[in-house]
């Protein structure tokens, strides 16, 4: 059984969000469990690419509409990431620093998918199953089944994982002419609401569909940005599997990115030592609770409410807590969060950037992590936080509802709220400040959270079971 994961991101080669973490961790765990796995992604021009040795394994040509394109597949030398890592390059399309955000993204990822299938078709021993991640790979199940050029791949099974259904890869119907030739009567498999919809196409054509948490799948039946009917139609092949985390990368006892390493038995000392490191940097009082937000500053994360909620919390609880925001995204949100630096100097600081190392330091230093998300398919940040003994403040939605139990419940360890509003976020901060005053309870919660196993072991097994079922029936 050979598995090839295909996606737009894969840590440590290229990461924008949780998708990169998943594609970088899941195959590593599956390899350790005896399942040969590899990963293919575009050859983004990242620091990781430049710092490692690569071997050219294939060169080919594709035609997309009127464009004849050369492509190259390279393989990372050695096995330091835990699996075979391949990157696909197309000059002028995939040779860029950013993963997304270009006006021609639809064409870039279409070309990537076509070239990927041409490479797979050239292999003497192709994979038995393609594990495809998000809409950037959503047209591949259709092309495998219905495009004449890939008829020899029909026996390859496909599993499609939805990491975020709000991004669907929508294109005008006319772009179907850019795909390799297929019977016109299959056009309906590409379309949803008279447009090519890559996500909808994958749900229709993939052999199995998963989401990154059971709670998120339940929500998609009622709110999936226009695909509700489709999810009901295809429910029999859909399953929610909760993401895990790479507990080798996210381990406060071994993490080289944090100032002071610590284990569960000395969590209070370890967290305070790390908090002192951060507070000294920003001129904060380390005796106050430290609340952090780490993530993309976008609507889905409710980051547009952060500035007002933080200011409300400071008005309600003046000089009772410190707050750090780390992330980047929407320019107007970045500006709002930057403007309040001067108003709460000594208690608040925004760091408008993506910084992997500093995020690790904040997980180790913070007492609380704030995640007020509008939508959260799984959420990994709350799992990282728990691994470091940091108490999550979350809105109970999607994967957050699956993974965080409010302190009011038996064995609860988080601060949860149902409705999304500035007031609810500020109230969550207030509950955190109150909890922080109970040293004994905080210590118990920290140790309890660090003892919860959120590694990929269980989830990787669930995926392997689906792989075996699909391959045996193909």
DOTI-815093 format. One line per field, with one value per residue (C-alpha): residue number from 1; residue in three letters; chain; x, y, z. Coordinates in nm, 4 decimals. Example, Ala and Ser with C-alpha at 12.3 -4.5 7.8 and 13.67 -1.06 7.14 Angstrom:
% DOTI-815093
num: c(1, 2) $
residuo: c(ALA, SER) $
cadena: c(A, A) $
px: c(1.2300, 1.3670) $
py: c(-0.4500, -0.1060) $
pz: c(0.7800, 0.7140) $
This chain:
% DOTI-815093
num: c(1, 2, 3, 4, 5, 6, 7, 8, 9, 10, 11, 12, 13, 14, 15, 16, 17, 18, 19, 20, 21, 22, 23, 24, 25, 26, 27, 28, 29, 30, 31, 32, 33, 34, 35, 36, 37, 38, 39, 40, 41, 42, 43, 44, 45, 46, 47, 48, 49, 50, 51, 52, 53, 54, 55, 56, 57, 58, 59, 60, 61, 62, 63, 64, 65, 66, 67, 68, 69, 70, 71, 72, 73, 74, 75, 76, 77, 78, 79, 80, 81, 82, 83, 84, 85, 86, 87, 88, 89, 90, 91, 92, 93, 94, 95, 96, 97, 98, 99, 100, 101, 102, 103, 104, 105, 106, 107, 108, 109, 110, 111, 112, 113, 114, 115, 116, 117, 118, 119, 120, 121, 122, 123, 124, 125, 126, 127, 128, 129, 130, 131, 132, 133, 134, 135, 136, 137, 138, 139, 140, 141, 142, 143, 144, 145, 146, 147, 148, 149, 150, 151, 152, 153, 154, 155, 156, 157, 158, 159, 160, 161, 162, 163, 164, 165, 166, 167, 168, 169, 170, 171, 172, 173, 174, 175, 176, 177, 178, 179, 180, 181, 182, 183, 184, 185, 186, 187, 188, 189, 190, 191, 192, 193, 194, 195, 196, 197, 198, 199, 200, 201, 202, 203, 204, 205, 206, 207, 208, 209, 210, 211, 212, 213, 214, 215, 216, 217, 218, 219, 220, 221, 222, 223, 224, 225, 226, 227, 228, 229, 230, 231, 232, 233, 234, 235, 236, 237, 238, 239, 240, 241, 242, 243, 244, 245, 246, 247, 248, 249, 250, 251, 252, 253, 254, 255, 256, 257, 258, 259, 260, 261, 262, 263, 264, 265, 266, 267, 268, 269, 270, 271, 272, 273, 274, 275, 276, 277, 278, 279, 280, 281, 282, 283, 284, 285, 286, 287, 288, 289, 290, 291, 292, 293, 294, 295, 296, 297, 298, 299, 300, 301, 302, 303, 304, 305, 306, 307, 308, 309, 310, 311, 312, 313, 314, 315, 316, 317, 318, 319, 320, 321, 322, 323, 324, 325, 326, 327, 328, 329, 330, 331, 332, 333, 334, 335, 336, 337, 338, 339, 340, 341, 342, 343, 344, 345, 346, 347, 348, 349, 350, 351, 352, 353, 354, 355, 356, 357, 358, 359, 360, 361, 362, 363, 364, 365, 366, 367, 368, 369, 370, 371, 372, 373, 374, 375, 376, 377, 378, 379, 380, 381, 382, 383, 384, 385, 386, 387, 388, 389, 390, 391, 392, 393, 394, 395, 396, 397, 398, 399, 400, 401, 402, 403, 404, 405, 406, 407, 408, 409, 410, 411, 412, 413, 414, 415, 416, 417, 418, 419, 420, 421, 422, 423, 424, 425, 426, 427, 428, 429, 430, 431, 432, 433, 434, 435, 436, 437, 438, 439, 440, 441, 442, 443, 444, 445, 446, 447, 448, 449, 450, 451, 452, 453, 454, 455, 456, 457, 458, 459, 460, 461, 462, 463, 464, 465, 466, 467, 468, 469, 470, 471, 472, 473, 474) $
residuo: c(UNK, UNK, UNK, UNK, UNK, UNK, UNK, UNK, UNK, UNK, UNK, UNK, UNK, UNK, UNK, UNK, UNK, UNK, UNK, UNK, UNK, UNK, UNK, UNK, UNK, UNK, UNK, UNK, UNK, UNK, UNK, UNK, UNK, UNK, UNK, UNK, UNK, UNK, UNK, UNK, UNK, UNK, UNK, UNK, UNK, UNK, UNK, UNK, UNK, UNK, UNK, UNK, UNK, UNK, UNK, UNK, UNK, UNK, UNK, UNK, UNK, UNK, UNK, UNK, UNK, UNK, UNK, UNK, UNK, UNK, UNK, UNK, UNK, UNK, UNK, UNK, UNK, UNK, UNK, UNK, UNK, UNK, UNK, UNK, UNK, UNK, UNK, UNK, UNK, UNK, UNK, UNK, UNK, UNK, UNK, UNK, UNK, UNK, UNK, UNK, UNK, UNK, UNK, UNK, UNK, UNK, UNK, UNK, UNK, UNK, UNK, UNK, UNK, UNK, UNK, UNK, UNK, UNK, UNK, UNK, UNK, UNK, UNK, UNK, UNK, UNK, UNK, UNK, UNK, UNK, UNK, UNK, UNK, UNK, UNK, UNK, UNK, UNK, UNK, UNK, UNK, UNK, UNK, UNK, UNK, UNK, UNK, UNK, UNK, UNK, UNK, UNK, UNK, UNK, UNK, UNK, UNK, UNK, UNK, UNK, UNK, UNK, UNK, UNK, UNK, UNK, UNK, UNK, UNK, UNK, UNK, UNK, UNK, UNK, UNK, UNK, UNK, UNK, UNK, UNK, UNK, UNK, UNK, UNK, UNK, UNK, UNK, UNK, UNK, UNK, UNK, UNK, UNK, UNK, UNK, UNK, UNK, UNK, UNK, UNK, UNK, UNK, UNK, UNK, UNK, UNK, UNK, UNK, UNK, UNK, UNK, UNK, UNK, UNK, UNK, UNK, UNK, UNK, UNK, UNK, UNK, UNK, UNK, UNK, UNK, UNK, UNK, UNK, UNK, UNK, UNK, UNK, UNK, UNK, UNK, UNK, UNK, UNK, UNK, UNK, UNK, UNK, UNK, UNK, UNK, UNK, UNK, UNK, UNK, UNK, UNK, UNK, UNK, UNK, UNK, UNK, UNK, UNK, UNK, UNK, UNK, UNK, UNK, UNK, UNK, UNK, UNK, UNK, UNK, UNK, UNK, UNK, UNK, UNK, UNK, UNK, UNK, UNK, UNK, UNK, UNK, UNK, UNK, UNK, UNK, UNK, UNK, UNK, UNK, UNK, UNK, UNK, UNK, UNK, UNK, UNK, UNK, UNK, UNK, UNK, UNK, UNK, UNK, UNK, UNK, UNK, UNK, UNK, UNK, UNK, UNK, UNK, UNK, UNK, UNK, UNK, UNK, UNK, UNK, UNK, UNK, UNK, UNK, UNK, UNK, UNK, UNK, UNK, UNK, UNK, UNK, UNK, UNK, UNK, UNK, UNK, UNK, UNK, UNK, UNK, UNK, UNK, UNK, UNK, UNK, UNK, UNK, UNK, UNK, UNK, UNK, UNK, UNK, UNK, UNK, UNK, UNK, UNK, UNK, UNK, UNK, UNK, UNK, UNK, UNK, UNK, UNK, UNK, UNK, UNK, UNK, UNK, UNK, UNK, UNK, UNK, UNK, UNK, UNK, UNK, UNK, UNK, UNK, UNK, UNK, UNK, UNK, UNK, UNK, UNK, UNK, UNK, UNK, UNK, UNK, UNK, UNK, UNK, UNK, UNK, UNK, UNK, UNK, UNK, UNK, UNK, UNK, UNK, UNK, UNK, UNK, UNK, UNK, UNK, UNK, UNK, UNK, UNK, UNK, UNK, UNK, UNK, UNK, UNK, UNK, UNK, UNK, UNK, UNK, UNK, UNK, UNK, UNK, UNK, UNK, UNK, UNK, UNK, UNK, UNK, UNK, UNK, UNK, UNK, UNK, UNK, UNK, UNK, UNK, UNK, UNK, UNK, UNK, UNK, UNK, UNK, UNK, UNK, UNK, UNK, UNK, UNK, UNK, UNK, UNK, UNK, UNK, UNK, UNK, UNK, UNK, UNK, UNK, UNK) $
cadena: c(A, A, A, A, A, A, A, A, A, A, A, A, A, A, A, A, A, A, A, A, A, A, A, A, A, A, A, A, A, A, A, A, A, A, A, A, A, A, A, A, A, A, A, A, A, A, A, A, A, A, A, A, A, A, A, A, A, A, A, A, A, A, A, A, A, A, A, A, A, A, A, A, A, A, A, A, A, A, A, A, A, A, A, A, A, A, A, A, A, A, A, A, A, A, A, A, A, A, A, A, A, A, A, A, A, A, A, A, A, A, A, A, A, A, A, A, A, A, A, A, A, A, A, A, A, A, A, A, A, A, A, A, A, A, A, A, A, A, A, A, A, A, A, A, A, A, A, A, A, A, A, A, A, A, A, A, A, A, A, A, A, A, A, A, A, A, A, A, A, A, A, A, A, A, A, A, A, A, A, A, A, A, A, A, A, A, A, A, A, A, A, A, A, A, A, A, A, A, A, A, A, A, A, A, A, A, A, A, A, A, A, A, A, A, A, A, A, A, A, A, A, A, A, A, A, A, A, A, A, A, A, A, A, A, A, A, A, A, A, A, A, A, A, A, A, A, A, A, A, A, A, A, A, A, A, A, A, A, A, A, A, A, A, A, A, A, A, A, A, A, A, A, A, A, A, A, A, A, A, A, A, A, A, A, A, A, A, A, A, A, A, A, A, A, A, A, A, A, A, A, A, A, A, A, A, A, A, A, A, A, A, A, A, A, A, A, A, A, A, A, A, A, A, A, A, A, A, A, A, A, A, A, A, A, A, A, A, A, A, A, A, A, A, A, A, A, A, A, A, A, A, A, A, A, A, A, A, A, A, A, A, A, A, A, A, A, A, A, A, A, A, A, A, A, A, A, A, A, A, A, A, A, A, A, A, A, A, A, A, A, A, A, A, A, A, A, A, A, A, A, A, A, A, A, A, A, A, A, A, A, A, A, A, A, A, A, A, A, A, A, A, A, A, A, A, A, A, A, A, A, A, A, A, A, A, A, A, A, A, A, A, A, A, A, A, A, A, A, A, A, A, A, A, A, A, A, A, A, A, A, A, A, A, A, A, A, A, A, A, A, A, A, A, A) $
px: c(0.0000, 0.1658, 0.0115, 0.0852, -0.0345, -0.0832, -0.1422, -0.0439, 0.1420, 0.3643, 0.5664, 0.8599, 0.8788, 0.5878, 0.3306, 0.0568, -0.1702, -0.2933, -0.3005, 0.0785, 0.1081, -0.1251, 0.0401, 0.3781, 0.2831, 0.0244, 0.2439, 0.5347, 0.3220, 0.1886, 0.5406, 0.6332, 0.3337, 0.4641, 0.2679, 0.4878, 0.3868, 0.5199, 0.4152, 0.3942, 0.3476, 0.4362, 0.7982, 0.7444, 1.0656, 1.1014, 1.3982, 1.3636, 1.3941, 1.7146, 1.8725, 1.8440, 1.9696, 1.7263, 1.7442, 1.5616, 1.3455, 1.1270, 1.0848, 0.7715, 0.5402, 0.1721, -0.0712, -0.3191, -0.5453, -0.3071, -0.0133, 0.2589, 0.4327, 0.7450, 0.7458, 1.0067, 0.9678, 1.2409, 1.2880, 1.4485, 1.7728, 1.7670, 1.4702, 1.5006, 1.1294, 1.0186, 0.8826, 0.9742, 0.9121, 0.8599, 0.8101, 0.6747, 0.7959, 0.6480, 0.8470, 0.6531, 0.3689, 0.4904, 0.8290, 0.7062, 0.7673, 0.4062, 0.1863, -0.1335, -0.2575, -0.1856, -0.4418, -0.3705, -0.3991, -0.6773, -0.4446, -0.1403, -0.3123, -0.4898, -0.1508, -0.0071, -0.2819, -0.2498, 0.1294, 0.1077, -0.1142, 0.1156, 0.4064, 0.2101, 0.1101, 0.4799, 0.5773, 0.6612, 0.5029, 0.2365, 0.0761, -0.2257, -0.4096, -0.3918, -0.4719, -0.5718, -0.5916, -0.8301, -0.9596, -0.6130, -0.6215, -0.9995, -1.0092, -0.7781, -1.0457, -1.2479, -0.9471, -0.8510, -1.2002, -1.2990, -1.0010, -0.8804, -0.5132, -0.5277, -0.7276, -0.4429, -0.4896, -0.8496, -0.7518, -0.5902, -0.8226, -0.8741, -0.9416, -1.0144, -0.9748, -1.1531, -0.9508, -1.1633, -1.4846, -1.5042, -1.2359, -1.3811, -1.1677, -1.4467, -1.3918, -1.6130, -1.7537, -1.5496, -1.2323, -1.3355, -1.1711, -0.8347, -0.8683, -0.7421, -1.0082, -1.3087, -1.6639, -1.8779, -2.1609, -1.9456, -1.9301, -2.1953, -1.9482, -1.7334, -2.0104, -2.2029, -2.4381, -2.3207, -1.9567, -1.6611, -1.6296, -1.3162, -1.4349, -1.7773, -1.6159, -1.3940, -1.6886, -1.8706, -1.5789, -1.3478, -1.3923, -1.3996, -1.4258, -1.3067, -1.3157, -1.0644, -1.3041, -1.6411, -1.7888, -1.6953, -1.8620, -2.1831, -2.1745, -2.1179, -2.4520, -2.6185, -2.3679, -2.1146, -2.1186, -2.3710, -2.2787, -2.5288, -2.7354, -2.4241, -2.3005, -2.6392, -2.6296, -2.2795, -2.3084, -2.2431, -1.8807, -1.8073, -1.6384, -1.4965, -1.1513, -0.9973, -0.6560, -0.3625, -0.0381, 0.3220, 0.4229, 0.7892, 0.7768, 0.5365, 0.7016, 0.8045, 1.0556, 1.2595, 1.1528, 1.4623, 1.2554, 1.1657, 1.3836, 1.3365, 1.2396, 1.0050, 0.7968, 0.4569, 0.5949, 0.7475, 0.4979, 0.4367, 0.8083, 0.8675, 0.5864, 0.6802, 1.0435, 0.9348, 0.6849, 0.9590, 1.1615, 0.8760, 0.7634, 1.1153, 1.1269, 0.8070, 0.8226, 0.5289, 0.4666, 0.5120, 0.2868, -0.0164, -0.1810, -0.0549, -0.3224, -0.2161, -0.3724, -0.1681, -0.2906, -0.4040, -0.5714, -0.8740, -1.2523, -1.2719, -1.0659, -1.2888, -0.9749, -1.1832, -1.3331, -1.0029, -0.9133, -1.2516, -1.2682, -0.9182, -0.9949, -1.3227, -1.1383, -0.8793, -1.1583, -1.3396, -1.0249, -0.7669, -0.4084, -0.5241, -0.3671, -0.1134, -0.1931, 0.0145, -0.1236, 0.0960, -0.0130, -0.0741, -0.3504, -0.6090, -0.4442, -0.7269, -0.7212, -0.3436, -0.3808, -0.6503, -0.4383, -0.1298, -0.3031, -0.3865, -0.0197, 0.0202, -0.3020, -0.2072, 0.1689, 0.3133, 0.0191, -0.0362, 0.1762, 0.0914, 0.3471, 0.2205, 0.4102, 0.4316, 0.6970, 0.7122, 0.9794, 0.8053, 0.4759, 0.6449, 0.7792, 0.4317, 0.2714, 0.5337, 0.4977, 0.1260, -0.1229, -0.4159, -0.4666, -0.7563, -0.9422, -1.2800, -1.3195, -1.6225, -1.5402, -1.2787, -1.2710, -1.0413, -0.8057, -0.4525, -0.3550, -0.5649, -0.3957, -0.0505, -0.1533, -0.2679, 0.0566, 0.2398, 0.0013, -0.1668, -0.5398, -0.7559, -1.0285, -1.2446, -1.5757, -1.7408, -1.7552, -1.6176, -1.3049, -1.2865, -1.6090, -1.4620, -1.1425, -1.2023, -1.4208, -1.5273, -1.3959, -1.7554, -1.7848, -1.6290, -1.2617, -1.3008, -0.9885, -1.0881, -1.2937, -1.5713, -1.8437, -2.1194, -2.2049, -1.9574, -1.9482, -1.7072, -1.8728, -1.8433, -1.4726, -1.4160, -1.6154, -1.3896, -1.0895, -1.2605, -1.3148, -0.9489, -0.8359, -1.0569, -0.9265, -0.5671, -0.6200, -0.6708, -0.3159, -0.4079, -0.6772, -0.4511, -0.1774, -0.4232, -0.5581, -0.2116, -0.1018, -0.4302, -0.4021, -0.0418, -0.1442, -0.4048, -0.2773, -0.3444, -0.0785, -0.1566, -0.1460, -0.5223, -0.6195, -0.3463, -0.4887, -0.8367, -0.7021, -0.5109, -0.8326, -1.0020, -0.7032, -0.7213, -1.0954, -1.0724, -0.7744, -0.9277, -1.2493, -1.0843) $
py: c(0.0000, 0.3223, 0.6592, 0.9955, 1.3067, 1.6100, 1.9624, 2.3270, 2.3387, 2.1065, 2.2028, 2.2617, 2.3263, 2.5729, 2.6697, 2.9319, 2.7684, 2.4416, 2.2722, 2.2865, 2.1363, 1.8483, 1.7587, 1.7764, 1.5554, 1.2964, 1.1150, 1.1114, 0.9251, 0.6902, 0.6050, 0.5274, 0.2913, 0.0976, 0.2668, 0.4042, 0.7670, 1.0534, 1.4164, 1.6274, 2.0047, 2.3008, 2.4123, 2.7381, 2.9390, 2.9115, 2.9204, 2.5439, 2.4805, 2.6819, 2.5203, 2.1548, 1.9316, 1.8092, 1.5587, 1.5938, 1.2841, 1.3785, 1.6307, 1.6565, 1.8749, 1.9613, 2.1693, 2.3936, 2.5579, 2.7222, 2.7165, 2.4543, 2.4220, 2.2373, 2.0956, 1.9415, 1.7153, 1.7157, 1.5001, 1.6061, 1.4212, 1.2185, 1.1580, 1.4234, 1.5153, 1.1556, 1.0837, 1.1264, 1.4900, 1.5872, 1.9332, 2.0175, 2.3258, 2.5102, 2.8141, 3.1360, 2.9698, 2.7737, 2.9399, 3.2086, 3.2876, 3.3034, 2.9940, 3.1827, 3.5323, 3.5730, 3.6790, 3.3659, 3.1157, 2.9287, 2.8695, 2.7941, 2.5180, 2.3771, 2.3418, 2.1862, 1.9232, 1.8333, 1.8092, 1.6020, 1.3450, 1.3303, 1.2568, 0.9914, 0.8304, 0.8045, 0.6104, 0.2415, 0.1864, 0.4532, 0.5007, 0.2931, 0.5954, 0.9725, 1.1590, 1.5030, 1.8135, 2.1064, 2.2589, 2.3124, 1.9373, 1.9100, 1.8512, 1.5492, 1.2856, 1.4085, 1.3992, 1.0496, 0.9188, 1.1082, 1.2620, 1.0373, 1.1195, 0.9547, 0.6419, 0.4231, 0.5810, 0.4718, 0.2038, 0.4601, 0.5417, 0.8977, 1.0333, 1.4055, 1.5953, 1.9274, 2.1567, 2.4669, 2.4591, 2.8372, 2.8217, 2.6319, 2.7055, 2.8555, 2.9349, 3.0344, 2.7392, 2.8338, 2.7274, 2.3650, 2.3967, 2.4181, 2.0633, 1.7623, 1.6272, 1.4461, 1.3556, 1.6705, 1.4817, 1.4621, 1.8421, 1.8385, 1.6700, 1.9840, 2.2326, 2.3735, 2.6673, 2.6890, 2.7413, 2.5105, 2.4447, 2.2479, 2.1590, 2.0429, 1.8454, 1.6627, 1.5806, 1.4326, 1.2437, 1.1344, 0.7820, 0.9105, 1.2539, 1.3522, 1.6693, 1.7625, 1.7120, 1.5416, 1.8681, 2.0486, 1.7828, 1.8211, 2.1964, 2.1587, 1.9825, 2.3061, 2.5720, 2.4931, 2.8129, 2.6857, 2.3148, 2.1957, 1.9928, 1.8284, 1.7212, 1.5610, 1.3837, 1.2446, 1.1853, 0.8126, 0.8681, 1.1521, 1.1149, 1.3584, 1.2687, 1.4966, 1.6357, 1.5556, 1.7392, 1.6416, 1.5859, 1.5775, 1.9316, 2.0558, 1.9381, 2.1855, 1.9342, 1.9368, 2.2516, 2.4396, 2.7488, 2.8305, 2.9987, 2.7403, 2.3768, 2.2103, 1.8988, 1.8379, 1.7972, 2.1465, 2.3203, 2.6171, 2.6913, 2.6359, 2.8592, 3.1377, 3.1260, 3.1563, 3.4290, 3.6257, 3.6055, 3.7520, 4.0062, 4.1420, 4.1896, 4.3958, 4.5621, 4.3672, 4.2686, 3.8891, 3.8581, 3.9368, 3.6726, 3.6755, 3.6250, 3.5743, 3.5449, 3.3548, 3.3148, 3.4676, 3.8063, 3.7249, 3.7211, 3.3436, 3.3819, 3.6727, 3.8856, 4.1841, 4.1885, 4.1602, 4.5270, 4.6269, 4.3201, 4.3789, 4.7452, 4.6519, 4.4010, 4.6616, 4.9036, 4.6380, 4.4969, 4.7788, 4.6716, 4.3179, 4.1320, 4.1501, 4.0730, 3.9903, 3.9424, 3.7574, 3.7222, 3.8892, 3.9000, 4.1628, 4.5059, 4.6894, 4.4418, 4.4737, 4.8520, 4.8386, 4.6102, 4.8229, 5.1507, 5.0371, 4.9686, 5.3254, 5.3258, 5.0242, 5.0535, 4.8215, 4.5819, 4.5148, 4.4537, 4.3491, 4.1672, 4.1883, 3.9070, 3.5327, 3.4019, 3.0283, 3.0500, 3.3282, 3.1372, 2.8477, 3.0912, 3.2375, 2.8959, 2.8253, 3.1684, 3.2432, 3.1567, 3.1716, 3.1432, 3.3340, 3.1703, 3.3393, 3.1931, 3.2412, 2.9092, 2.6552, 2.3277, 2.1710, 2.4208, 2.3206, 2.6204, 2.5083, 2.1665, 2.3261, 2.5454, 2.2487, 2.0665, 2.3626, 2.3977, 2.7085, 2.7327, 2.7967, 3.0626, 2.9532, 2.9856, 2.6416, 2.5737, 2.3072, 2.1379, 2.3731, 2.2214, 1.8735, 1.9440, 2.2029, 2.1404, 2.4384, 2.4604, 2.4525, 2.0870, 1.7847, 1.7616, 2.0844, 2.2761, 2.5596, 2.8770, 2.8442, 3.0695, 3.0008, 3.3347, 3.5482, 3.9115, 4.1699, 4.1386, 3.7583, 3.7764, 4.0360, 3.8217, 3.5274, 3.7405, 3.8253, 3.4581, 3.3930, 3.6669, 3.5206, 3.1677, 3.2875, 3.3933, 3.0275, 2.8935, 2.5394, 2.5049, 2.6517, 2.4013, 2.1106, 2.2275, 2.2715, 1.9219, 1.7709, 1.9356, 1.8308, 1.4728, 1.4651, 1.2755, 1.4792, 1.3095, 1.1815, 0.8162, 0.7571, 0.9732, 0.8277, 0.4823, 0.5996, 0.7232, 0.4002, 0.2027, 0.4090, 0.3618, -0.0167, -0.0220, 0.1892, 0.0022, -0.3391, -0.2378, -0.0676) $
pz: c(0.0000, -0.1228, -0.0410, -0.2021, -0.0195, -0.2444, -0.1202, -0.1529, 0.1807, 0.3812, 0.6885, 0.6961, 0.3194, 0.3008, 0.5626, 0.5763, 0.8340, 0.9743, 0.6342, 0.6217, 0.9690, 0.8818, 0.5509, 0.7226, 1.0183, 0.9117, 0.6552, 0.9022, 1.1538, 0.8882, 0.7745, 1.1359, 1.1421, 0.8423, 0.5612, 0.2804, 0.2247, 0.0174, -0.0277, -0.3436, -0.3425, -0.5658, -0.5612, -0.3739, -0.3440, 0.0309, 0.2666, 0.3219, -0.0517, -0.0692, 0.2378, 0.1289, -0.1469, -0.4130, -0.6974, -1.0282, -1.0784, -1.3747, -1.6546, -1.8645, -2.0720, -2.0417, -2.2420, -2.0609, -2.3186, -2.5645, -2.3241, -2.3572, -2.0226, -1.9122, -1.5609, -1.3327, -1.0299, -0.7678, -0.4579, -0.1321, -0.0619, 0.2576, 0.4836, 0.7528, 0.7342, 0.7917, 0.4434, 0.0765, -0.0194, -0.3840, -0.5324, -0.8758, -1.0591, -1.3562, -1.4638, -1.4201, -1.2253, -0.9247, -0.8749, -0.6347, -0.2687, -0.1527, -0.1530, -0.2397, -0.3133, -0.6834, -0.9444, -1.1488, -0.8622, -1.0445, -1.3411, -1.1234, -0.9275, -1.2324, -1.4034, -1.0870, -1.0777, -1.4468, -1.4255, -1.1075, -1.2778, -1.5813, -1.3469, -1.1577, -1.4893, -1.5824, -1.2690, -1.2987, -0.9582, -0.9060, -0.5654, -0.4696, -0.3299, -0.3545, -0.0335, -0.1612, 0.0568, -0.0038, -0.3249, -0.4778, -0.5554, -0.5980, -0.9748, -0.9620, -0.8807, -1.1806, -1.4127, -1.2967, -1.3677, -1.6803, -1.8662, -2.1485, -2.0851, -1.7417, -1.8170, -1.6860, -1.3408, -1.2923, -1.0423, -0.8105, -0.5201, -0.4008, -0.0523, -0.0301, 0.2972, 0.3510, 0.5741, 0.5104, 0.3065, 0.2784, 0.0084, -0.2866, -0.5938, -0.8036, -1.1730, -1.4649, -1.6595, -1.9669, -1.7869, -1.8334, -2.1755, -1.9968, -1.8640, -2.0582, -2.2943, -2.1457, -2.2510, -2.2444, -2.0783, -1.7640, -1.7359, -1.4634, -1.2292, -1.2465, -1.1842, -0.8919, -0.9487, -1.3108, -1.2134, -1.1862, -0.8152, -0.7289, -0.3794, -0.4975, -0.7792, -0.5301, -0.3045, -0.6050, -0.7582, -0.4761, -0.3419, 0.0166, 0.1780, 0.5246, 0.7293, 0.9968, 1.2882, 1.3462, 1.4710, 1.1512, 0.9353, 1.1363, 1.0777, 0.7029, 0.6601, 0.7687, 0.6690, 0.3989, 0.1944, -0.0566, -0.0607, 0.2024, -0.0448, -0.1855, 0.1589, 0.2267, -0.1107, -0.0497, 0.3255, 0.2950, 0.1961, 0.4392, 0.7758, 1.0308, 1.1659, 1.4258, 1.3394, 1.5613, 1.6273, 1.5800, 1.9406, 1.8445, 1.7060, 1.9756, 2.2961, 2.5694, 2.7040, 2.3815, 2.1945, 2.0780, 1.9959, 2.3583, 2.6188, 2.8951, 2.8413, 3.0900, 3.1545, 3.3105, 3.6638, 3.6624, 3.4374, 3.6705, 3.6989, 3.3274, 3.2133, 3.4531, 3.3408, 2.9785, 3.0632, 3.2364, 2.9150, 2.7085, 2.9680, 3.0053, 2.6297, 2.6232, 2.9637, 3.1087, 3.4706, 3.4750, 3.7804, 3.5646, 3.3466, 2.9874, 2.7204, 2.3577, 2.0149, 1.7571, 1.4025, 1.0788, 1.1155, 0.9031, 0.9274, 0.9849, 1.3022, 1.4194, 1.4157, 1.3042, 1.6567, 1.8394, 1.8674, 2.0119, 2.2384, 2.3767, 2.4419, 2.6155, 2.8313, 2.9311, 3.0239, 3.2261, 3.3874, 3.3858, 3.4543, 3.5347, 3.2407, 2.9588, 2.5969, 2.2877, 1.9351, 1.6836, 1.3234, 0.9902, 0.7320, 0.6501, 0.6285, 0.8062, 1.0958, 1.1196, 1.1391, 1.4100, 1.6261, 1.5750, 1.6646, 2.0185, 2.1028, 2.2278, 2.4309, 2.6431, 2.6507, 2.9131, 2.8904, 2.5191, 2.2119, 1.8581, 1.6456, 1.2878, 1.1208, 1.0753, 1.3135, 1.3759, 1.6475, 1.8394, 1.8255, 2.0068, 2.2665, 2.3198, 2.3678, 2.6343, 2.7979, 2.7886, 3.0572, 2.8141, 2.4369, 2.2808, 1.9865, 1.9257, 1.5760, 1.3516, 1.1893, 1.2984, 1.1010, 1.3593, 1.5082, 1.5934, 1.8028, 2.0984, 2.0799, 2.0748, 2.3691, 2.5765, 2.5014, 2.6610, 2.9555, 2.8164, 2.8873, 2.5773, 2.5664, 2.2729, 2.1013, 2.1012, 1.7294, 1.4944, 1.6212, 1.9204, 2.0477, 1.9952, 2.1880, 2.4641, 2.7717, 2.9838, 3.3405, 3.4673, 3.3578, 3.5239, 3.4281, 3.2309, 3.1376, 2.9044, 2.8948, 2.6366, 2.5032, 2.2488, 2.0889, 1.9012, 2.0110, 2.1462, 2.4860, 2.4939, 2.4101, 2.6832, 2.9278, 2.8412, 2.9320, 3.2614, 3.3420, 3.2639, 3.5036, 3.7762, 3.7165, 3.7247, 4.0863, 4.1853, 4.1702, 4.2718, 4.0042, 3.7358, 3.8207, 3.8064, 3.4710, 3.3236, 3.4230, 3.3036, 2.9612, 2.9134, 2.9837, 2.7044, 2.3997, 2.0854, 1.8731, 1.5245, 1.6349, 1.6613, 1.3647, 1.1439, 1.2141, 1.1146, 0.7816, 0.7258, 0.7806, 0.5077, 0.2763, 0.3145, 0.2549, -0.0610, -0.2051, -0.1420, -0.3193, -0.6192) $
